[in-house]
Amino acid sequence: GQQVMQIPQYQHVQEGEDFTTYCNSSTTLSNIQWYKQRPGGHPVFLIQLVKSGEVKKQKRLTFQFGEAKKNSSLHITATQTTDVGTYFCAGPNTGGFKTIFGAGTRLFVKA
Amino acid sequence: DVKVTQSSRYLVKRTGEKVFLECVQDMDHENMFWYRQDPGLGLRLIYFSYDVKMKEKGDIPEGYSVSREKKERFSLILESASTNQTSMYLCASSFNGGVGELFFGEGSRLTVL
């Protein structure tokens, strides 16, 4: 079946270092979404990318959607302790009725 | 402010018990979802509903059932809880199915002894 794979599973960084998580889908996606889940919290929507090759920025976060619309990345510049949590990518299934999530990348930031 | 409310944050049940997890949303969304979250496995879809009284199986429906009698309420039912159903359960709703933003509840952490 349709799968969304995400790497790495964990990432430990020193505060101030950059961080990137990568997402790959087994099928072409109409859009890709990114969510953040703080420790003990629930996933919260960050952004949605729709166009092939699209790049969007939110302050220190840069999101990219691949040309083939099968992969995506989230890059955080100069991490801060407030960035800790798990970042999930997600995309709709072929029929568009449900959202399939990657396993997530858990980010640890050492002050 | 949009809100998805799950009835219980923490539950402890015994093997074989019937368990109800309730979810209510106040955004008039058509679509509602139940996911379970386990370490290293991400969020896996159990069931979803795109209309009142409609339900569709997700990727891991075995051992679960759902009920959607009203638009704002989506219930997850474990007919006979088992220890492998110990997990975090997350309810979500959206305006336009799998192509739009999901709004999640706080989650219900279920422990089955």
Boltz contact constraints between the chains, C-beta under 6 A:
constraints:
  - contact:
      token1: [A, 42]
      token2: [B, 104]
      max_distance: 6.0
  - contact:
      token1: [A, 42]
      token2: [B, 106]
      max_distance: 6.0
  - contact:
      token1: [A, 42]
      token2: [B, 107]
      max_distance: 6.0
  - contact:
      token1: [A, 43]
      token2: [B, 104]
      max_distance: 6.0
  - contact:
      token1: [A, 45]
      token2: [B, 101]
      max_distance: 6.0
  - contact:
      token1: [A, 92]
      token2: [B, 98]
      max_distance: 6.0
  - contact:
      token1: [A, 92]
      token2: [B, 99]
      max_distance: 6.0
  - contact:
      token1: [A, 93]
      token2: [B, 98]
      max_distance: 6.0
  - contact:
      token1: [A, 96]
      token2: [B, 97]
      max_distance: 6.0
  - contact:
      token1: [A, 96]
      token2: [B, 98]
      max_distance: 6.0
  - contact:
      token1: [A, 96]
      token2: [B, 99]
      max_distance: 6.0
  - contact:
      token1: [A, 97]
      token2: [B, 97]
      max_distance: 6.0
  - contact:
      token1: [A, 97]
      token2: [B, 98]
      max_distance: 6.0
  - contact:
      token1: [A, 98]
      token2: [B, 45]
      max_distance: 6.0
  - contact:
      token1: [A, 98]
      token2: [B, 48]
      max_distance: 6.0
  - contact:
      token1: [A, 98]
      token2: [B, 98]
      max_distance: 6.0
  - contact:
      token1: [A, 99]
      token2: [B, 98]
      max_distance: 6.0
  - contact:
      token1: [A, 99]
      token2: [B, 102]
      max_distance: 6.0
  - contact:
      token1: [A, 101]
      token2: [B, 42]
      max_distance: 6.0
  - contact:
      token1: [A, 101]
      token2: [B, 43]
      max_distance: 6.0
  - contact:
      token1: [A, 102]
      token2: [B, 42]
      max_distance: 6.0
  - contact:
      token1: [A, 103]
      token2: [B, 42]
      max_distance: 6.0
  - contact:
      token1: [A, 104]
      token2: [B, 42]
      max_distance: 6.0
